[in-house]
């Protein structure tokens, strides 16, 4: 048995197996990628994947906008 482990030199997927598309933002609530990015991921170059990965933290606030929740319902 060899101590060498074969590893692929690829940018890993940001998928966290919480695959739900936000209806307004049209991005996955788990990994924050668009449907097009998810579909193309396996064909993307490492550079393109890195570019998407760099953009993901900027998308998170788009999913944190609240509509008011319980407090808004109680006011009405």
N, C-alpha and C positions, 0 to 999 in steps of 0.2 A: 504494500500500500504506500502510495506516495504522499509526501507532505505538501506537495504542490497542489493548489486548488485552482482550477481553471475559472477565471473571472472574465466577464465580458467588459470591455472598455466602453460602456454606454452610460448616459445620464439615466438614472433610475426614474421610474414613473412616480409622480406625486400622489397616485391613487391610494386612498385609505379605505377602500371598499365601503364607502358610504355614498353610493351612486344615486343621487337624486338631483334632477335639474330644477333649479329655482325658476318658477314660472315667469317672473318679470325680468330677472337679470339674464336668464338663459345660460347660466353657468352651473357646473356641478357644485353642490353645497359641500361635498367632501374634499375635492382636490382643486376646485376653483377654475378648472379648465372649461373652455367652450366645447360644445359637441363636435365641432370641426377639429379642434385640437386633440380631443380624445380619439376620434376616428383616425387621424393622421399620425398619431404618436409613433407607431411602430415604423413608419416610413420616413420620419423626420430625421434630419441630420443632427449630430450631437450639438452643433451650434444653435440650430433652431430650437431644440429642446431646452438648452440653457437659457435662451431668450425667453421662452414661455415660463420656465421656472423662476426667472428673475422678476417677471411681471406678476406672478401669483400673489405675493403679499399685498400688492396695491389693490387687488380685487376684493380682498376680505371685507373691507368696510362697506362694500356694496350690499352685503348680505346682513349687515348689522342694523340697518335702518328698521326702526320699529313703526308699526302702524298705530300704536297706542295701547294695544292689548287690553287687559282687564281694567286698568285705570281709565282708559278712554271710554269704555262701555259704561262704567259707573257714573261718569260725568254726564252722560246723555240721558 
